[in-house]
Amino acid sequence: MLASRLLSILMLLQTRGRMSASALACKFEVSVRTIHRDIDQLSAAGIPVYADRGRSGGFQLMDGYRTKLTGMTQSEAEVLLLAGLPGPAAQLGLSDLLSAARLKLLAALPANVQCDAERIAARFHLDPVAWFRGSDPLPALQTVAHAVWAGRYLKVHYRNSGEVYPRTLGPLGLVLKGGIWYLVAQSGKAVRTYRVAQISEAETAEESFARPKNFDLAAHWAEASRAYESGLYREQADVKLSPRGMALLGLFGQHLTEAAAKSAKRDRRGWTRCTLPIESIGQGALEFMRLGEEIEVLAPPALRARIVDVSTAIAQRHASKRATA
């Protein structure tokens, strides 16, 4: 534990520069006195760490000092190699850089770790795109990514509901979700999400964008995703599902399966009555009809009526085709 913390302190000072004892203590959840002892041990090991006194002081490494990539465990190296997704890197125009970085990482590892670390690339392949769909055409992705890296405003033309709108956005980050790229950006005072495939044109502006200091992309995305999912399902349906219908409910995702489990009541026939969230009457009818005879909708009446109307129209159309064949 101590050796790991000493190495982590060294890496932090190398990457971040000066850090105070209190900041390091908070980072590693130890006392300030412990950090002082750790710094003493680093100095005793020949690491050129020195302290600046005063309110804005702290510990830092001597100018020009760089440590080699040592002390990395086999598991840590494997995780880093697994993190290199070739597909998304190619979409961002970074495939050559990714290959070069991977080679440098392998070259820096101890010889006894290199072979085992390389095995992970031969045994794991990550494909983030869902079944039965290809990747979206992304003519604007690299321009958007450049604006994110450079901290510049982004001028785009964005397609929405058949119309194209000009927008000037402050790019906060890119997210790859289910094979789809999203841009999280500031528009005016609001933070919004834009599907990159719907950006028909993009241009990096000369004006710099001041990214909010406390903005956390991962935390924002998690919160926005929860809000989107909860806001998407505005209505509820009372249904009965056969045992096979319950098994097929996984087709609709975790949100519905969890709702079914919370409200499930089983009858003597083995059918399960439960309450399921739906986006709308129309969408609910389309989704539930995928289950065929394995589901019975009890309420709301409008949903039952919609399923009857659609089913009747389908039956009549197919019956008339058979009669004239």
C-alpha positions, 0 to 999 in steps of 0.5 A: 500500500505504501509503495503504491501511494509513493508511486502515485504521489510521484506520478501526480507531481510529474503530471500536475506540477506543484501540489499542497500537502493537504491536497495530497492528503485529501487525494489519498485519504491520509493525514498531512503528517503521513504525506510529509513522511511519504515525501521524506521517503521519496527524497531518501530514494533520490527523487528530487522533490522540494517544498515551497513554503507559504500559502500558495506553496506545496511539493513539486519535482525539480524542473526537467525531472521525468520518471520512466514508466516503471512499477506498472503491474501486469493487470494495470498494463492489460487494462490500458491496452484494453482501453484502446478502442480501435473503432472509435479511435479511427472515427476520431482520426486517432488510429495512428496515434493509438498504435504508436502509443500502444507500441511505446507502452509495450516498449516501456514495460518490463520484459516479463510483462510485455508478452502477457500484456499483449495477449489481451489484444488477441483475446478481447475485441470490443465492438460498441455498435449494436446488432443489425446496424452500422455506424452512423456517417460522421462527416463532422466528428473530427471537426467536433473533436478538434473543437473539444480538444482545442477549447474553441467554440463550434459553429454547426448546422444541426438537423432536427425534425426535418429542419436544419438550424445554425448553432454556436456551441461551447463544446464540453465533451464527446460521449460514445453511447451504444455506438452513437456519438453525442456532443455535450455542449453549452448553448447559451446558458443551458447544457444540451446533448446533440447527436453528432450524426445530425450535424451536417456541417461543422466549423471550429471558431477562432474564439476560445471557449471557457469551459466551466471549471467544475463541469464533470462530463461523466457525472453530467452524462449519468444524471442526464441519462437518468433524467432522459429515461425517466422523462421518456416514459410519461404513461403506464400500462396495466398488463398480463404476461405469460411466462414466455412473455415475462422472459421476452420482456428483456427485449425492452431493456432494464427499465421495463424489466425492473418495473415489471419485477416491482409490480409483479403479481402471479395468478394461478395460470402462471401469468403475471400482472404488472404495471409497465411504463410507456412513452405514449399510446402509439409507441406502447401499442407498437412495442407490446404487439412485438410480444404477440399472444404472450401479452394482454393489455388491461389498461388504459382503454385507449391502449387496448383500443389502439391494439385492437384497431391495428390488429384488425387492420393487419388481419383484414389486409392479410385476409384480403390478400389471401382471398385474391391470391 
